[in-house]
Amino acid sequence: MESTTLFEQLVSEYSQKDGVAPGKMMSSPALQYRGKVFAFFHKGAMTFKLGKKFDPSAFGLQHWSYLSPFKNKPPMQAWVVVEEPEKEQWPYLTELALAFIQK
């Protein structure tokens, strides 16, 4: 399945949940819970707010990085960018990100 299609499927599925709606993050399509973004799609990758304690390597992720939108600031370690080669993990990570933001 193409990554854009998978993201659109996740938006459709999660928009049915209480408090979840489509949104925008840095001009990219996103999922938000009560106005707070917890996942977004940008340049074929998905970014998830999982918190600073989340360890991507412990989940076996290999194609990931921390979100680094600013040239002169360190990466945002609460946000994990997961590249398309691991898109099969996106549904599970979306669920984790929603649970994280609901805390």
N, CA, C and O of each residue as an XYZ file, in Angstrom:
412
protein
N       0.841     -1.187      0.000
C       0.000      0.000      0.000
C       0.882      1.245      0.000
O       1.886      1.316      0.708
N       0.489      2.205     -0.797
C       1.237      3.463     -0.867
C       1.143      4.207      0.472
O       0.117      4.144      1.149
N       2.208      4.904      0.846
C       2.250      5.575      2.149
C       1.150      6.627      2.303
O       0.577      6.761      3.384
N       0.848      7.373      1.240
C      -0.209      8.386      1.316
C      -1.558      7.732      1.592
O      -2.346      8.229      2.397
N      -1.817      6.620      0.921
C      -3.063      5.887      1.114
C      -3.173      5.364      2.540
O      -4.239      5.434      3.150
N      -2.069      4.838      3.072
C      -2.059      4.337      4.442
C      -2.349      5.470      5.424
O      -3.132      5.295      6.357
N      -1.727      6.624      5.221
C      -2.000      7.758      6.105
C      -3.472      8.155      6.038
O      -4.102      8.377      7.071
N      -4.019      8.245      4.833
C      -5.430      8.623      4.672
C      -6.353      7.606      5.355
O      -7.380      7.975      5.923
N      -5.979      6.332      5.294
C      -6.740      5.281      5.961
C      -6.704      5.482      7.486
O      -7.721      5.329      8.163
N      -5.535      5.823      8.009
C      -5.396      6.078      9.451
C      -6.236      7.284      9.873
O      -6.882      7.253     10.920
N      -6.229      8.345      9.062
C      -7.035      9.532      9.366
C      -8.515      9.157      9.393
O      -9.247      9.558     10.297
N      -8.946      8.393      8.405
C     -10.347      7.972      8.330
C     -10.729      7.138      9.550
O     -11.779      7.361     10.153
N      -9.883      6.182      9.912
C     -10.149      5.305     11.051
C     -10.141      6.074     12.379
O     -11.052      5.922     13.192
N      -9.127      6.885     12.591
C      -8.985      7.572     13.878
C      -9.950      8.734     14.047
O     -10.259      9.124     15.172
N     -10.428      9.290     12.938
C     -11.398     10.389     13.020
C     -12.730      9.925     13.604
O     -13.551     10.744     14.014
N     -12.941      8.603     13.640
C     -14.157      8.039     14.230
C     -14.079      8.015     15.763
O     -15.098      7.874     16.439
N     -12.870      8.153     16.299
C     -12.675      8.067     17.758
C     -13.006      9.396     18.417
O     -12.815     10.459     17.827
N     -13.500      9.328     19.634
C     -13.900     10.515     20.388
C     -12.726     11.474     20.584
O     -11.675     11.081     21.091
N     -12.907     12.724     20.183
C     -11.893     13.750     20.394
C     -10.821     13.824     19.326
O      -9.986     14.727     19.363
N     -10.819     12.887     18.360
C      -9.797     12.856     17.314
C     -10.355     13.461     16.028
O     -11.492     13.191     15.642
N      -9.529     14.287     15.371
C      -9.940     14.934     14.127
C      -8.719     15.169     13.241
O      -7.590     15.211     13.730
N      -8.946     15.320     11.944
C      -7.838     15.710     11.066
C      -7.375     17.117     11.429
O      -8.155     17.917     11.947
N      -6.123     17.414     11.161
C      -5.591     18.741     11.446
C      -4.381     19.028     10.589
O      -4.159     18.369      9.574
N      -3.599     20.011     10.994
C      -2.372     20.402     10.278
C      -1.238     20.570     11.284
O      -1.444     21.001     12.419
N      -0.034     20.217     10.832
C       1.187     20.452     11.596
C       2.236     20.905     10.600
O       2.597     20.156      9.693
N       2.719     22.103     10.758
C       3.718     22.660      9.840
C       3.276     22.477      8.384
O       4.057     22.013      7.553
N       2.056     22.832      8.082
C       1.453     22.751      6.744
C       1.259     21.324      6.232
O       0.906     21.137      5.067
N       1.479     20.325      7.068
C       1.299     18.934      6.665
C       0.018     18.369      7.277
O      -0.393     18.808      8.351
N      -0.619     17.401      6.612
C      -1.823     16.789      7.171
C      -1.476     16.029      8.453
O      -0.431     15.386      8.555
N      -2.382     16.122      9.422
C      -2.098     15.564     10.740
C      -3.341     14.962     11.378
O      -4.459     15.122     10.889
N      -3.111     14.267     12.484
C      -4.174     13.791     13.364
C      -4.015     14.518     14.689
O      -2.910     14.642     15.216
N      -5.140     14.998     15.221
C      -5.079     15.705     16.498
C      -6.127     15.164     17.458
O      -7.188     14.687     17.056
N      -5.796     15.255     18.728
C      -6.712     14.864     19.791
C      -7.004     16.104     20.611
O      -6.113     16.668     21.246
N      -8.269     16.528     20.592
C      -8.703     17.732     21.292
C      -7.779     18.921     21.014
O      -7.385     19.650     21.925
N      -7.446     19.095     19.735
C      -6.662     20.242     19.296
C      -5.155     20.072     19.367
O      -4.419     20.955     18.928
N      -4.675     18.947     19.915
C      -3.227     18.716     20.019
C      -2.811     17.632     19.024
O      -3.337     16.519     19.042
N      -1.861     17.977     18.161
C      -1.394     17.030     17.147
C      -0.592     15.905     17.798
O       0.259     16.148     18.653
N      -0.878     14.667     17.379
C      -0.110     13.527     17.889
C       0.567     12.733     16.769
O       1.422     11.893     17.047
N       0.202     12.983     15.511
C       0.846     12.317     14.371
C       0.623     13.170     13.126
O      -0.431     13.782     12.954
N       1.645     13.199     12.255
C       1.459     13.892     10.980
C       2.298     13.251      9.891
O       3.254     12.523     10.155
N       1.904     13.550      8.641
C       2.504     12.947      7.445
C       3.242     14.032      6.676
O       2.674     15.072      6.342
N       4.531     13.772      6.396
C       5.337     14.774      5.694
C       6.409     14.068      4.865
O       7.180     13.266      5.391
N       6.453     14.372      3.565
C       7.458     13.829      2.649
C       7.563     12.306      2.723
O       8.667     11.762      2.774
N       6.427     11.621      2.729
C       6.402     10.172      2.681
C       6.726      9.466      3.988
O       6.833      8.241      4.026
N       6.884     10.239      5.066
C       7.165      9.648      6.381
C       6.094     10.109      7.361
O       5.430     11.122      7.142
N       5.936      9.356      8.439
C       5.012      9.767      9.490
C       5.797     10.120     10.732
O       6.791      9.473     11.064
N       5.341     11.154     11.411
C       5.973     11.623     12.641
C       4.978     11.469     13.773
O       3.812     11.841     13.641
N       5.441     10.919     14.884
C       4.580     10.606     16.030
C       5.098     11.267     17.292
O       6.304     11.284     17.539
N       4.191     11.812     18.094
C       4.576     12.333     19.401
C       4.477     11.173     20.389
O       3.382     10.754     20.763
N       5.644     10.656     20.808
C       5.694      9.476     21.657
C       6.370      9.748     23.000
O       6.416      8.873     23.865
N       6.892     10.956     23.171
C       7.527     11.310     24.431
C       9.016     11.011     24.434
O       9.499     10.191     23.655
N       9.730     11.680     25.311
C      11.191     11.534     25.368
C      11.638     10.183     25.903
O      12.781      9.784     25.680
N      10.765      9.474     26.600
C      11.136      8.168     27.154
C      10.999      7.032     26.145
O      11.479      5.924     26.385
N      10.342      7.306     25.008
C      10.164      6.278     23.980
C      11.517      5.945     23.340
O      12.266      6.847     22.965
N      11.823      4.658     23.219
C      13.080      4.205     22.620
C      12.786      3.483     21.301
O      12.391      2.317     21.310
N      12.976      4.170     20.167
C      12.665      3.561     18.868
C      13.430      2.262     18.619
O      12.888      1.333     18.020
N      14.671      2.188     19.066
C      15.478      0.985     18.850
C      14.897     -0.221     19.589
O      14.971     -1.349     19.100
N      14.319      0.021     20.768
C      13.712     -1.066     21.545
C      12.506     -1.661     20.816
O      12.130     -2.806     21.065
N      11.905     -0.883     19.920
C      10.770     -1.354     19.132
C      11.229     -1.952     17.798
O      10.409     -2.325     16.959
N      12.543     -2.037     17.617
C      13.085     -2.628     16.399
C      13.062     -1.700     15.198
O      13.279     -2.149     14.072
N      12.804     -0.420     15.411
C      12.776      0.527     14.294
C      14.199      0.817     13.824
O      15.102      1.032     14.633
N      14.382      0.820     12.507
C      15.699      1.101     11.932
C      15.695      2.372     11.089
O      16.715      3.053     10.988
N      14.556      2.694     10.484
C      14.462      3.864      9.600
C      13.710      4.980     10.317
O      12.552      5.263     10.009
N      14.383      5.607     11.273
C      13.734      6.646     12.073
C      14.739      7.737     12.407
O      15.948      7.562     12.253
N      14.211      8.867     12.868
C      15.033      9.972     13.370
C      14.146     10.822     14.270
O      12.924     10.671     14.272
N      14.766     11.712     15.031
C      13.985     12.656     15.807
C      13.631     13.832     14.907
O      14.390     14.186     14.006
N      12.484     14.428     15.156
C      12.042     15.579     14.381
C      13.011     16.737     14.607
O      13.299     17.108     15.745
N      13.509     17.300     13.508
C      14.480     18.387     13.597
C      14.111     19.500     12.607
O      14.759     19.655     11.571
N      13.062     20.277     12.935
C      12.598     21.285     11.986
C      13.384     22.607     12.009
O      13.202     23.449     11.130
N      14.248     22.785     13.004
C      14.960     24.059     13.153
C      16.456     23.882     12.913
O      17.062     22.939     13.421
N      17.045     24.782     12.145
C      18.466     24.699     11.819
C      19.363     24.910     13.045
O      20.407     24.271     13.171
N      18.959     25.795     13.928
C      19.831     26.180     15.041
C      19.383     25.644     16.395
O      19.814     26.140     17.436
N      18.525     24.638     16.380
C      18.054     24.040     17.632
C      18.227     22.528     17.554
O      18.193     21.960     16.462
N      18.411     21.873     18.692
C      18.551     20.410     18.664
C      17.241     19.733     18.271
O      16.180     20.353     18.341
N      17.305     18.458     17.855
C      16.083     17.726     17.490
C      15.105     17.638     18.665
O      15.495     17.686     19.831
N      13.833     17.509     18.318
C      12.770     17.391     19.314
C      12.602     15.907     19.636
O      12.006     15.171     18.850
N      13.117     15.463     20.771
C      13.175     14.042     21.081
C      11.840     13.436     21.501
O      11.748     12.220     21.673
N      10.817     14.249     21.667
C       9.487     13.705     21.960
C       8.787     13.260     20.668
O       7.790     12.539     20.709
N       9.324     13.698     19.524
C       8.730     13.404     18.223
C       9.641     12.477     17.424
O      10.822     12.774     17.243
N       9.102     11.358     16.945
C       9.877     10.374     16.194
C       9.351     10.304     14.757
O       8.161     10.084     14.529
N      10.255     10.494     13.796
C       9.927     10.390     12.372
C      10.235      8.960     11.930
O      11.366      8.491     12.060
N       9.218      8.271     11.406
C       9.389      6.893     10.944
C       9.208      6.877      9.425
O       8.148      7.223      8.902
N      10.267      6.469      8.739
C      10.299      6.503      7.276
C       9.404      5.420      6.659
O       8.986      4.475      7.327
N       9.127      5.593      5.367
C       8.234      4.695      4.625
C       8.621      3.211      4.673
O       7.721      2.372      4.716
N       9.927      2.835      4.667
C      10.229      1.398      4.716
C       9.630      0.678      5.935
O       9.511     -0.548      5.931
N       9.258      1.426      6.964
C       8.664      0.805      8.148
C       7.207      1.236      8.351
O       6.717      1.328      9.477
N       6.536      1.496      7.231
C       5.149      1.960      7.313
C       4.210      0.920      7.922
O       3.120      1.266      8.378
N       4.620     -0.357      7.934
C       3.770     -1.370      8.571
C       3.658     -1.114     10.079
O       2.755     -1.638     10.732
N       4.567     -0.315     10.629
C       4.526      0.039     12.052
C       3.639      1.269     12.327
O       3.295      1.538     13.478
N       3.278      1.998     11.290
C       2.534      3.240     11.476
C       1.220      3.076     12.241
O       0.946      3.884     13.128
N       0.392      2.068     11.940
C      -0.866      1.944     12.697
C      -0.621      1.755     14.206
O      -1.293      2.376     15.029
N       0.330      0.909     14.553
C       0.636      0.670     15.971
C       1.196      1.933     16.634
O       0.828      2.262     17.762
N       2.091      2.641     15.925
C       2.678      3.863     16.474
C       1.637      4.979     16.600
O       1.722      5.813     17.501
N       0.662      4.990     15.697
C      -0.436      5.957     15.798
C      -1.213      5.718     17.085
O      -1.569      6.662     17.790
N      -1.472      4.452     17.385
C      -2.179      4.092     18.620
C      -1.369      4.501     19.852
O      -1.922      5.035     20.814
N      -0.065      4.252     19.821
C       0.807      4.659     20.943
C       0.819      6.178     21.117
O       0.767      6.679     22.241
N       0.889      6.908     20.002
C       0.922      8.373     20.071
C      -0.392      8.925     20.615
O      -0.381      9.879     21.393
N      -1.517      8.346     20.222
C      -2.802      8.777     20.758
C      -2.856      8.527     22.255
O      -3.278      9.395     23.020
N      -2.431      7.347     22.673
C      -2.427      7.013     24.114
C      -1.514      7.978     24.876
O      -1.840      8.395     25.987
N      -0.376      8.332     24.281
C       0.557      9.262     24.926
C      -0.072     10.637     25.124
O       0.040     11.233     26.195
N      -0.737     11.137     24.074
C      -1.303     12.503     24.148
C      -2.535     12.546     25.055
O      -2.888     13.608     25.568
N      -3.188     11.403     25.253
C      -4.372     11.359     26.124
C      -4.019     11.396     27.607
O      -4.889     11.642     28.443
N      -2.756     11.156     27.939
C      -2.333     11.151     29.348
C      -2.415     12.541     29.943
O      -2.099     12.729     31.118
